[in-house]
Amino acid sequence: MEFGEIENVELRNIWEDEARNFTPWLAENIDKLSKVLGLELDIVQTEYQVGSYFLDILAKDGEDDVIIENQLERTDHKHLGQIITYAAGVGAKFIIWVVASVTEEHTQAINWLNEGMSDKHFFLIRPSVIQIGDSKPALQFIVEAKPLEEIRTAKSITKGELAEWQRFNINFFDSMTEYLENQPEKWNPIKRGTAAAWRQFESTTLNARLCVAFNKREIRVELGPIKYDKDNCDEFLRIAKENSEYIDSVFDTPVTYYEKTDATYRKIYVKRPFDQPAISNVDIKNEIFNWVSTHMTLMQSINEKLYA
């Protein structure tokens, strides 16, 4: 009996571009990575904005935030710094770095982070594609570094042990949610109690997601596609731009039609200045909540118009 030779396939022969090909594919096939990690991952958004930077994939494992940063190259210091920056910005519990090849130094760095941070869990994952003759290529995710099992299974940190910025995010959105639920529209969040600087609310259509997000400078009401693949994102923006005259007329503030050449996700949003220290003033806080409620109502009307 003759056997074929197993050949390794270069990842870029399968996914030519990381942002346009690999990240959307991984988002659509996240179950394959979930099985390897022992997590139940749900995609929240690709190309998620963290300050002035963009995280490849933001996901959830139950109530816990998960960040996934992809690199179809060898590990480097730049991306190591990026995953730490994104983890801090999102407040992620699980940090997943997907790379084409690893160095011993970066494997040691991930192991060191896992040993020193009991409430953060780092994974270093290497996709490997093989092929025998003209057969279909086969993919496996190889775990190069992972948290200690006893750390992974430890109980989540309590609210009292959260960082100050995490407590602010949770308290701010909990207060806003309580306010919104008492409005005539009765806005209901998809999930509660997360420390992320955004929250998704129930939408009247199945085609788009309605979110509120903030950073140190601004707060935004956003509308974007429910699916993250390139075709759906491009179709969403195409429809939005075709109706831009109507959309712009709905708001008394400029509408941003968000698209970046190096990002997959598309959305539209309106924003206003946001000053975190000023939130301690009840009148200012309620004024912001009222602005959010008003503009969510308007954005919902656009959602229904686009997908009527």
C-alpha positions as CSV (number, residue, x, y, z in Angstrom):
1,M,0.0,0.0,0.0
2,E,1.3,3.4,-0.9
3,F,0.9,6.3,1.5
4,G,0.8,10.0,0.6
5,E,3.2,12.5,2.1
6,I,1.9,15.0,4.6
7,E,2.8,18.5,3.5
8,N,2.6,21.6,5.6
9,V,0.6,24.4,3.9
10,E,1.6,28.0,4.3
11,L,-1.2,29.9,6.1
12,R,-1.1,32.7,3.6
13,N,-1.8,30.3,0.8
14,I,-5.1,29.7,2.5
15,W,-5.8,33.2,3.9
16,E,-3.9,35.8,1.8
17,D,-4.7,38.7,4.1
18,E,-5.1,38.6,7.8
19,A,-7.7,41.3,8.2
20,R,-9.7,40.6,5.1
21,N,-9.5,36.8,5.0
22,F,-8.4,35.1,8.2
23,T,-10.2,37.2,10.8
24,P,-13.6,37.0,9.1
25,W,-13.1,33.2,8.6
26,L,-12.2,32.7,12.3
27,A,-15.2,34.7,13.4
28,E,-17.5,32.5,11.2
29,N,-15.8,29.3,12.5
30,I,-15.1,30.3,16.1
31,D,-16.5,26.9,17.2
32,K,-13.3,25.2,16.0
33,L,-11.2,27.4,18.3
34,S,-13.7,27.0,21.1
35,K,-13.3,23.2,21.2
36,V,-9.6,23.5,21.5
37,L,-9.7,26.0,24.3
38,G,-12.6,24.4,26.2
39,L,-14.5,27.7,26.1
40,E,-17.9,28.6,24.6
41,L,-17.1,31.6,22.5
42,D,-19.7,33.9,21.1
43,I,-18.4,36.6,18.7
44,V,-19.3,40.2,19.7
45,Q,-17.5,42.2,17.0
46,T,-14.5,42.1,14.7
47,E,-12.2,45.1,14.4
48,Y,-13.4,46.3,17.8
49,Q,-12.2,49.8,18.7
50,V,-10.1,50.1,21.9
51,G,-9.2,53.7,22.2
52,S,-7.3,54.6,19.0
53,Y,-6.5,51.0,18.2
54,F,-8.5,48.1,16.8
55,L,-8.7,44.6,18.2
56,D,-9.2,41.8,15.7
57,I,-12.0,40.0,17.5
58,L,-13.9,40.7,20.7
59,A,-15.8,37.6,22.0
60,K,-17.6,36.3,25.1
61,D,-17.4,33.2,27.1
62,G,-20.6,33.4,29.1
63,E,-20.3,36.7,30.9
64,D,-16.5,37.0,30.5
65,D,-14.9,39.1,27.8
66,V,-12.4,37.4,25.4
67,I,-10.0,39.1,23.1
68,I,-8.5,37.4,20.0
69,E,-5.5,38.9,18.2
70,N,-4.4,37.3,15.0
71,Q,-0.9,37.4,13.5
72,L,-0.1,35.3,10.4
73,E,3.5,35.7,11.1
74,R,6.0,34.8,13.9
75,T,5.4,36.3,17.3
76,D,6.9,39.7,17.9
77,H,7.1,42.3,20.7
78,K,4.7,44.6,18.9
79,H,1.8,42.1,19.1
80,L,2.7,41.0,22.6
81,G,2.3,44.7,23.6
82,Q,-1.0,44.9,21.6
83,I,-2.7,42.0,23.4
84,I,-1.8,43.5,26.8
85,T,-3.1,46.9,25.7
86,Y,-6.3,45.3,24.4
87,A,-6.8,43.2,27.5
88,A,-6.5,46.3,29.7
89,G,-8.8,48.3,27.5
90,V,-11.5,45.7,27.4
91,G,-11.1,44.2,30.8
92,A,-10.8,40.8,29.2
93,K,-10.5,37.6,31.3
94,F,-9.3,35.5,28.4
95,I,-6.5,36.7,26.0
96,I,-5.9,34.6,22.9
97,W,-3.0,35.3,20.6
98,V,-3.2,33.3,17.3
99,V,0.1,33.2,15.4
100,A,1.7,31.4,12.5
101,S,4.9,30.5,14.4
102,V,6.2,31.1,17.9
103,T,9.5,31.9,19.5
104,E,10.7,30.4,22.8
105,E,11.0,33.9,24.3
106,H,7.3,34.8,23.6
107,T,6.1,31.4,24.8
108,Q,8.0,32.1,28.1
109,A,6.4,35.5,28.2
110,I,2.9,34.1,28.0
111,N,3.7,31.4,30.6
112,W,5.1,34.1,32.9
113,L,1.9,36.2,32.5
114,N,-0.3,33.2,33.3
115,E,1.8,32.5,36.4
116,G,1.6,36.1,37.7
117,M,-2.0,37.0,36.8
118,S,-4.5,34.6,38.4
119,D,-7.5,36.5,37.1
120,K,-6.3,36.8,33.4
121,H,-5.8,33.7,31.2
122,F,-3.5,33.8,28.2
123,F,-3.4,31.4,25.3
124,L,-0.8,31.2,22.6
125,I,-2.4,29.3,19.6
126,R,-0.7,28.2,16.4
127,P,-2.9,27.2,13.4
128,S,-1.4,24.4,11.4
129,V,-2.7,23.4,8.0
130,I,-1.7,20.1,6.4
131,Q,-2.5,18.4,3.1
132,I,-1.9,15.0,1.6
133,G,-1.6,15.1,-2.2
134,D,-4.6,16.8,-3.7
135,S,-6.8,16.3,-0.7
136,K,-8.6,19.1,1.0
137,P,-6.4,21.0,3.5
138,A,-6.9,20.1,7.1
139,L,-6.6,22.6,10.0
140,Q,-5.7,22.0,13.6
141,F,-5.1,24.6,16.3
142,I,-2.0,23.8,18.4
143,V,-1.8,25.2,21.9
144,E,1.7,26.5,22.4
145,A,1.0,28.0,25.8
146,K,-2.0,28.1,28.1
147,P,-2.9,29.0,31.7
148,L,-2.5,26.4,34.5
149,E,-5.6,24.3,34.8
150,E,-6.0,25.2,38.5
151,I,-6.0,28.9,37.6
152,R,-8.4,28.5,34.7
153,T,-11.0,26.7,36.9
154,A,-10.7,29.2,39.8
155,K,-13.7,31.3,40.6
156,S,-14.1,34.6,38.9
157,I,-13.0,37.7,40.8
158,T,-15.8,39.4,42.7
159,K,-17.1,42.9,41.9
160,G,-15.3,44.2,45.0
161,E,-11.9,43.1,43.5
162,L,-12.4,44.7,40.2
163,A,-10.2,47.6,39.0
164,E,-11.6,51.1,39.4
165,W,-12.2,51.5,35.7
166,Q,-14.1,48.2,35.6
167,R,-16.3,49.2,38.5
168,F,-17.0,52.5,36.7
169,N,-18.0,50.8,33.5
170,I,-20.3,48.4,35.3
171,N,-21.9,51.0,37.5
172,F,-22.3,53.5,34.6
173,F,-24.0,51.0,32.3
174,D,-26.1,49.5,35.1
175,S,-27.4,53.0,35.9
176,M,-28.0,53.8,32.3
177,T,-29.8,50.5,31.8
178,E,-32.1,51.2,34.7
179,Y,-32.8,54.6,33.2
180,L,-33.5,53.2,29.7
181,E,-35.7,50.4,31.0
182,N,-38.0,53.0,32.5
183,Q,-38.4,54.9,29.2
184,P,-41.4,54.3,26.9
185,E,-39.3,52.2,24.6
186,K,-38.0,50.0,27.4
187,W,-34.5,49.3,26.1
188,N,-33.3,45.9,27.3
189,P,-29.6,45.0,27.2
190,I,-28.5,41.7,25.7
191,K,-26.2,41.1,28.7
192,R,-25.7,42.9,32.0
193,G,-22.9,43.4,34.4
194,T,-20.0,43.3,32.0
195,A,-17.0,45.6,32.5
196,A,-16.6,46.3,28.8
197,A,-17.0,50.0,27.7
198,W,-20.0,49.1,25.5
199,R,-23.4,47.4,25.8
200,Q,-25.6,45.9,23.2
201,F,-29.4,46.4,23.4
202,E,-32.3,44.4,21.9
203,S,-33.1,45.5,18.3
204,T,-36.4,45.3,16.5
205,T,-34.8,43.5,13.5
206,L,-32.6,40.5,13.2
207,N,-30.2,42.1,10.7
208,A,-28.5,44.8,12.8
209,R,-27.1,45.3,16.3
210,L,-27.7,48.4,18.4
211,C,-25.0,49.4,20.8
212,V,-23.9,52.2,23.2
213,A,-20.1,52.6,23.6
214,F,-17.9,55.1,25.2
215,N,-14.2,56.1,25.8
216,K,-12.6,58.9,27.7
217,R,-13.6,61.4,25.0
218,E,-17.0,60.5,23.7
219,I,-20.1,58.4,24.0
220,R,-21.7,56.8,20.9
221,V,-24.9,55.2,19.8
222,E,-24.0,52.7,17.0
223,L,-25.8,50.6,14.5
224,G,-24.0,47.8,12.7
225,P,-24.6,44.4,11.0
226,I,-25.4,41.4,13.2
227,K,-22.9,39.3,11.2
228,Y,-19.2,40.0,11.0
229,D,-18.2,38.6,7.7
230,K,-17.0,41.0,5.0
231,D,-20.0,40.5,2.7
232,N,-22.5,41.3,5.4
233,C,-20.5,44.3,6.6
234,D,-20.0,45.7,3.1
235,E,-23.7,45.2,2.3
236,F,-24.7,47.0,5.5
237,L,-22.6,50.0,4.7
238,R,-23.8,50.0,1.0
239,I,-27.4,50.2,2.2
240,A,-26.6,52.9,4.8
241,K,-24.8,55.0,2.2
242,E,-27.7,54.6,-0.3
243,N,-30.0,56.0,2.4
244,S,-27.5,58.6,3.8
245,E,-29.7,61.6,2.8
246,Y,-32.5,60.2,5.0
247,I,-30.2,59.1,7.8
248,D,-28.4,62.4,8.0
249,S,-31.8,64.2,8.1
250,V,-32.9,62.2,11.2
251,F,-30.2,63.5,13.4
252,D,-29.2,66.9,14.6
253,T,-25.6,65.9,14.8
254,P,-23.2,64.5,12.1
255,V,-23.4,60.8,11.3
256,T,-20.2,58.8,10.9
257,Y,-20.2,56.1,8.3
258,Y,-17.4,53.9,9.7
259,E,-15.2,52.0,7.4
260,K,-11.4,51.4,7.5
261,T,-9.5,49.8,4.7
262,D,-7.7,47.5,7.2
263,A,-10.9,46.6,9.1
264,T,-13.8,44.3,8.3
265,Y,-16.5,45.7,10.5
266,R,-18.8,48.5,9.3
267,K,-21.2,50.7,11.3
268,I,-22.8,54.1,11.5
269,Y,-22.9,56.1,14.7
270,V,-23.6,59.5,16.3
271,K,-21.5,60.8,19.2
272,R,-21.3,63.5,21.8
273,P,-18.5,64.5,24.2
274,F,-18.1,62.4,27.4
275,D,-16.4,63.4,30.6
276,Q,-16.1,60.6,33.1
277,P,-15.5,62.7,36.2
278,A,-18.6,64.9,35.4
279,I,-20.8,61.8,35.6
280,S,-20.8,62.2,39.4
281,N,-23.2,65.1,38.9
282,V,-26.7,63.6,38.7
283,D,-28.0,66.2,36.4
284,I,-25.2,65.7,33.9
285,K,-25.5,61.9,34.1
286,N,-29.3,62.1,33.4
287,E,-28.8,64.5,30.6
288,I,-26.4,62.0,29.0
289,F,-28.8,59.1,29.6
290,N,-31.6,61.2,27.9
291,W,-29.4,61.9,24.9
292,V,-28.6,58.2,24.6
293,S,-32.3,57.2,24.9
294,T,-33.3,59.8,22.2
295,H,-30.6,58.8,19.8
296,M,-31.2,55.1,20.3
297,T,-34.9,55.7,19.4
298,L,-33.8,57.5,16.2
299,M,-31.2,54.9,15.4
300,Q,-33.8,52.2,15.8
301,S,-36.1,54.0,13.3
302,I,-33.2,54.0,10.8
303,N,-32.7,50.2,11.5
304,E,-36.3,49.6,10.7
305,K,-36.1,51.8,7.6
306,L,-33.0,50.0,6.2
307,Y,-34.4,46.5,6.8
308,A,-38.1,47.1,6.2
